[in-house]
């Protein structure tokens, strides 16, 4: 086969291979997403496990302690959110009453300012009301129980994975090294360490930033008079783990809650100032101190990875996209054959080998 024919075949096959690769990832989400989340959590807890082992604790006990810490933090967060949501749902009837008033205002606006007539707008509102009623009554208890059971099952699977990955971390590392000749294993081992450090430092930094943001949001939203300020602060801080768009979504949620609870103009201004000031502090003070340049990825590819992660795995893809792409960028920078991609992905235009 000539070089031109070979090149043509590669160009023709590559898009097909990429399509089926991502299609396979989408179909395998239920299996791969918890697995990959557990890998990242295990990387996050490995330094603590090593420290406990150096203090004389047996490996199984050190691993169990780190895994238990993950479980306690996760359960605590879920319980806090649960009790806040429970208090929020206690006011649901009043919120629905206010929502009806907002819908009346919106309907009048649409009839007056758009080509829609009153019958069409009423039809849309009827569909929305029936949908809300159906979702609220038909099988609500069964659906809730099934969702809760599925969530708890996924959590249990992730915790088991975390324990196994931490406990057998050396075995997995040696497994990867055995694919390479002995003279290259030291170099490959360094790449693994650097990629793991990128992921670990990024996740640890983002978790710390979420705590700072939650405090900033709560102070500002509480001072603004927003109802359920604590719950909205937790939600907005959790959404900040999604790069680029997470903070904006949190702002929209806070504004929507204020509008539905008849928040005044002062509350809306306070929410806007809170999120604007928090973003300035986060971008120019907290991130340089906490994160620094942990993930050396160009902003263009951060956005692309987030969008692609969402289309492949939804919310889980949004959360995992940046650390995963950061690890990929490290591998590209230190593997000679992939260094052009490492140069392309890097924010600092580095493409050097080890």
C-alpha positions as CSV (number, residue, x, y, z in Angstrom):
1,X,0.0,0.0,0.0
2,X,1.4,3.4,-0.9
3,X,2.0,6.2,1.7
4,X,-0.8,8.3,0.2
5,X,-3.3,5.4,0.4
6,X,-2.2,4.6,3.9
7,X,-2.6,8.3,5.0
8,X,-6.0,8.4,3.4
9,X,-7.1,5.3,5.2
10,X,-5.9,6.7,8.6
11,X,-7.7,10.0,8.0
12,X,-10.9,8.1,7.1
13,X,-10.7,5.6,10.0
14,X,-9.8,8.1,12.7
15,X,-13.1,9.9,13.0
16,X,-15.0,6.6,13.0
17,X,-12.8,5.3,15.8
18,X,-13.2,8.5,17.8
19,X,-17.0,8.3,17.4
20,X,-17.3,4.7,18.6
21,X,-14.8,5.4,21.5
22,X,-17.0,8.2,22.9
23,X,-20.2,6.2,22.0
24,X,-18.8,3.4,24.1
25,X,-18.0,5.7,27.0
26,X,-21.6,7.0,26.9
27,X,-23.0,3.4,27.0
28,X,-20.6,2.4,29.8
29,X,-21.4,5.4,32.0
30,X,-23.1,3.3,34.7
31,X,-20.0,1.2,35.1
32,X,-17.1,3.6,34.3
33,X,-18.4,6.8,36.0
34,X,-18.3,5.4,39.6
35,X,-15.0,3.7,38.8
36,X,-13.3,6.9,37.6
37,X,-14.8,8.9,40.5
38,X,-13.4,6.3,42.9
39,X,-9.9,6.5,41.2
40,X,-9.9,10.3,41.8
41,X,-11.0,10.0,45.4
42,X,-8.4,7.3,46.0
43,X,-5.7,9.6,44.6
44,X,-7.0,12.4,46.8
45,X,-6.7,10.2,50.0
46,X,-3.4,8.5,49.1
47,X,-1.2,11.1,50.9
48,X,-3.1,10.6,54.1
49,X,-2.9,6.9,53.9
50,X,0.9,7.0,53.3
51,X,1.3,9.3,56.3
52,X,-0.7,7.0,58.5
53,X,1.4,4.0,57.3
54,X,4.7,5.9,58.1
55,X,3.3,6.5,61.6
56,X,3.3,2.7,62.1
57,X,-0.4,2.0,61.2
58,X,-0.9,-1.2,59.3
59,X,-1.9,-0.8,55.6
60,X,-5.4,-2.2,55.9
61,X,-6.1,0.0,58.9
62,X,-4.7,3.1,57.3
63,X,-6.7,2.4,54.1
64,X,-9.9,1.8,56.2
65,X,-9.3,5.1,58.0
66,X,-9.0,7.1,54.8
67,X,-12.0,5.4,53.2
68,X,-14.0,6.0,56.4
69,X,-13.1,9.7,56.2
70,X,-14.4,9.9,52.7
71,X,-17.7,8.2,53.8
72,X,-18.1,10.5,56.8
73,X,-17.6,13.7,54.8
74,X,-19.9,12.5,52.1
75,X,-22.7,11.5,54.5
76,X,-22.3,14.7,56.5
77,X,-22.7,16.8,53.3
78,X,-25.7,14.8,52.1
79,X,-27.4,15.1,55.6
80,X,-26.8,18.9,55.7
81,X,-28.3,19.3,52.2
82,X,-31.2,16.9,53.1
83,X,-32.2,18.9,56.2
84,X,-31.9,22.2,54.3
85,X,-34.1,20.8,51.5
86,X,-36.6,19.5,54.0
87,X,-37.0,23.0,55.4
88,X,-37.3,24.4,51.9
89,X,-40.0,21.9,51.0
90,X,-41.9,22.9,54.1
91,X,-42.5,26.3,52.4
92,X,-43.4,24.7,49.1
93,X,-47.1,25.5,49.1
94,X,-46.3,29.2,49.7
95,X,-43.7,29.1,46.9
96,X,-46.2,27.5,44.5
97,X,-48.7,30.2,45.4
98,X,-46.1,32.9,44.5
99,X,-45.1,30.9,41.4
100,X,-48.7,31.1,40.2
101,X,-48.6,34.8,40.5
102,X,-45.4,35.0,38.5
103,X,-47.0,32.8,35.8
104,X,-50.0,35.1,35.6
105,X,-47.6,38.0,35.1
106,X,-45.6,36.1,32.5
107,X,-48.8,35.0,30.7
108,X,-50.1,38.6,30.5
109,X,-46.7,39.7,29.1
110,X,-46.6,37.0,26.5
111,X,-50.1,37.8,25.3
112,X,-49.3,41.5,25.1
113,X,-45.8,41.4,23.6
114,X,-45.6,38.2,21.5
115,X,-47.6,36.6,18.7
116,X,-49.1,34.1,21.1
117,X,-52.8,34.4,21.9
118,X,-54.4,33.8,25.3
119,X,-55.6,30.3,24.4
120,X,-52.1,29.2,23.4
121,X,-50.6,30.6,26.6
122,X,-53.4,29.0,28.7
123,X,-52.7,25.6,27.0
124,X,-49.0,25.8,27.9
125,X,-49.8,26.7,31.4
126,X,-52.3,23.8,31.6
127,X,-49.7,21.4,30.3
128,X,-47.2,22.7,32.9
129,X,-49.8,22.3,35.7
130,X,-50.7,18.8,34.7
131,X,-47.1,17.8,34.5
132,X,-46.4,19.3,37.9
133,X,-49.4,17.5,39.3
134,X,-48.4,14.2,37.7
135,X,-44.9,14.4,39.0
136,X,-46.1,15.4,42.4
137,X,-48.6,12.6,42.9
138,X,-48.3,9.6,40.5
139,X,-45.9,7.2,42.0
140,X,-44.0,9.8,43.9
141,X,-43.2,7.6,46.8
142,X,-42.1,4.6,44.7
143,X,-39.9,6.8,42.5
144,X,-38.4,8.4,45.5
145,X,-37.6,5.1,47.1
146,X,-36.1,3.7,43.8
147,X,-34.0,6.8,43.3
148,X,-32.7,6.7,46.9
149,X,-31.9,3.0,46.6
150,X,-30.0,3.5,43.4
151,X,-28.1,6.5,44.9
152,X,-27.1,4.5,48.0
153,X,-26.0,1.6,45.9
154,X,-23.8,3.8,43.8
155,X,-22.3,5.3,46.9
156,X,-21.5,1.9,48.4
157,X,-19.9,0.8,45.1
158,X,-17.7,3.9,45.0
159,X,-16.6,3.5,48.7
160,X,-15.7,-0.2,48.0
161,X,-13.7,0.9,44.9
162,X,-11.9,3.6,46.9
163,X,-10.8,1.1,49.5
164,X,-9.5,-1.3,46.9
165,X,-7.7,1.3,44.9
166,X,-5.9,2.7,47.9
167,X,-5.0,-0.6,49.4
168,X,-3.7,-2.1,46.1
169,X,-2.3,1.1,44.7
170,X,1.2,-0.3,44.3
171,X,-0.1,-3.4,42.5
172,X,-1.9,-1.3,39.9
173,X,1.1,0.9,39.4
174,X,3.3,-2.2,38.8
175,X,0.7,-3.6,36.4
176,X,1.0,-0.4,34.3
177,X,4.8,-0.5,34.4
178,X,5.0,-4.1,33.2
179,X,3.7,-2.9,29.8
180,X,7.0,-1.1,29.2
181,X,10.7,-2.2,29.0
182,X,12.7,-2.1,32.2
183,X,14.9,0.8,30.9
184,X,11.7,3.0,30.4
185,X,9.9,2.1,33.7
186,X,11.6,4.8,35.7
187,X,10.4,7.4,33.2
188,X,6.9,6.0,33.1
189,X,6.8,5.8,36.9
190,X,7.6,9.5,37.0
191,X,4.9,10.3,34.5
192,X,2.4,8.4,36.6
193,X,3.5,10.3,39.8
194,X,3.2,13.7,38.1
195,X,-0.2,12.9,36.5
196,X,-1.5,11.7,39.9
197,X,-0.2,14.8,41.6
198,X,-1.9,17.0,39.1
199,X,-5.3,15.3,39.8
200,X,-4.8,15.2,43.6
201,X,-3.7,18.8,43.9
202,X,-6.5,20.1,41.7
203,X,-9.2,18.2,43.5
204,X,-7.9,19.1,47.0
205,X,-7.7,22.7,45.9
206,X,-11.2,22.8,44.5
207,X,-12.7,21.3,47.6
208,X,-10.9,24.0,49.7
209,X,-12.2,26.7,47.4
210,X,-15.7,25.3,47.7
211,X,-15.5,25.8,51.5
212,X,-14.3,29.4,51.1
213,X,-17.0,30.2,48.5
214,X,-19.7,28.7,50.6
215,X,-18.7,31.0,53.5
216,X,-18.6,34.0,51.2
217,X,-21.9,33.2,49.6
218,X,-23.7,32.6,52.9
219,X,-22.5,35.9,54.4
220,X,-23.6,37.9,51.3
221,X,-26.9,36.1,50.7
222,X,-27.8,36.1,54.4
223,X,-27.1,39.9,54.6
224,X,-29.2,40.3,51.4
225,X,-32.2,38.8,53.1
226,X,-32.4,35.7,50.8
227,X,-34.6,32.9,52.1
228,X,-32.8,29.6,52.5
229,X,-29.4,31.3,52.2
230,X,-27.5,28.4,53.6
231,X,-28.9,25.9,51.2
232,X,-28.3,28.2,48.2
233,X,-24.8,28.8,49.4
234,X,-24.0,25.1,49.6
235,X,-25.5,24.5,46.2
236,X,-23.7,27.4,44.5
237,X,-20.4,26.4,46.1
238,X,-20.8,22.8,45.0
239,X,-21.6,24.0,41.4
240,X,-18.3,25.9,41.4
241,X,-16.5,22.5,40.8
242,X,-17.8,22.9,37.2
243,X,-15.4,25.2,35.5
244,X,-16.5,28.3,33.6
245,X,-20.3,27.8,34.0
246,X,-20.8,26.5,37.5
247,X,-20.7,29.8,39.3
248,X,-23.0,31.4,36.8
249,X,-25.6,28.6,37.3
250,X,-25.3,29.1,41.1
251,X,-26.1,32.8,40.5
252,X,-29.1,32.0,38.4
253,X,-30.4,29.6,41.0
254,X,-30.1,32.3,43.7
255,X,-31.9,34.8,41.5
256,X,-34.7,32.4,40.7
257,X,-35.2,31.6,44.4
258,X,-35.3,35.3,45.2
259,X,-37.9,36.0,42.5
260,X,-40.1,33.0,43.6
261,X,-40.0,34.2,47.2
262,X,-40.9,37.7,46.3
263,X,-37.4,39.1,47.1
264,X,-37.3,42.8,46.7
265,X,-35.0,44.8,44.5
266,X,-32.5,45.2,47.4
267,X,-32.3,41.4,47.6
268,X,-31.6,41.0,43.9
269,X,-28.9,43.7,44.0
270,X,-27.4,42.0,47.1
271,X,-27.3,38.6,45.3
272,X,-25.6,40.2,42.3
273,X,-23.0,42.0,44.4
274,X,-22.4,38.9,46.5
275,X,-21.6,36.7,43.5
276,X,-19.6,39.4,41.7
277,X,-17.5,40.1,44.8
278,X,-17.1,36.3,45.5
279,X,-15.9,35.7,41.9
280,X,-13.3,38.6,42.2
281,X,-12.0,37.2,45.4
282,X,-12.0,33.6,44.1
283,X,-10.3,34.5,40.7
284,X,-7.7,37.0,41.8
285,X,-6.9,35.9,45.4
286,X,-8.1,32.4,46.4
287,X,-7.3,30.5,43.1
288,X,-3.7,31.8,42.7
289,X,-3.0,30.9,46.4
290,X,-4.8,27.6,46.6
291,X,-4.6,26.2,43.0
292,X,-1.7,28.2,41.5
293,X,-0.9,26.5,38.2
294,X,-1.9,23.0,39.3
295,X,-3.6,22.1,36.0
296,X,-1.5,23.5,33.2
297,X,-4.2,23.3,30.5
298,X,-5.1,26.1,28.1
299,X,-8.5,27.7,28.8
300,X,-9.8,26.7,25.3
301,X,-9.3,23.0,26.1
302,X,-10.7,23.4,29.6
303,X,-14.0,24.6,27.9
304,X,-13.8,21.9,25.3
305,X,-13.2,19.2,27.9
306,X,-16.1,20.5,30.0
307,X,-18.5,20.5,27.1
308,X,-17.4,17.1,25.9
309,X,-17.6,15.7,29.5
310,X,-21.2,16.9,29.8
311,X,-22.3,15.3,26.5
312,X,-20.6,12.0,27.4
313,X,-21.4,11.7,31.1
314,X,-23.7,14.6,32.1
315,X,-23.1,16.1,35.5
316,X,-20.5,13.5,36.4
317,X,-18.6,14.4,33.2
318,X,-18.6,18.1,34.1
319,X,-17.0,17.3,37.4
320,X,-14.4,14.8,36.1
321,X,-13.5,16.5,32.8
322,X,-10.8,19.0,34.0
323,X,-8.7,16.7,36.2
324,X,-8.9,13.9,33.7
325,X,-7.8,16.2,30.9
326,X,-5.1,17.6,33.1
327,X,-3.7,14.1,33.5
328,X,-3.9,13.6,29.8
329,X,-2.0,16.8,29.2
330,X,0.8,15.7,31.6
331,X,1.1,12.4,29.7
332,X,1.3,14.3,26.4
333,X,3.9,16.7,27.6
334,X,6.3,13.9,28.8
335,X,5.8,11.3,26.0
336,X,8.0,12.2,23.1
337,X,5.6,11.1,20.4
338,X,2.8,13.1,22.0
339,X,4.7,16.3,22.8
340,X,3.0,18.3,20.0
341,X,-0.3,17.7,21.7
342,X,1.3,18.6,25.1
343,X,2.4,21.9,23.6
344,X,-1.0,22.5,22.2
345,X,-2.8,21.7,25.4
346,X,-0.5,23.6,27.7
347,X,-1.2,27.1,29.0
348,X,2.5,27.9,29.4
349,X,3.5,26.5,26.0
350,X,5.7,23.9,27.5
351,X,6.5,20.7,25.6
352,X,9.6,19.5,27.2
353,X,10.4,15.9,28.0
354,X,11.7,14.5,31.2
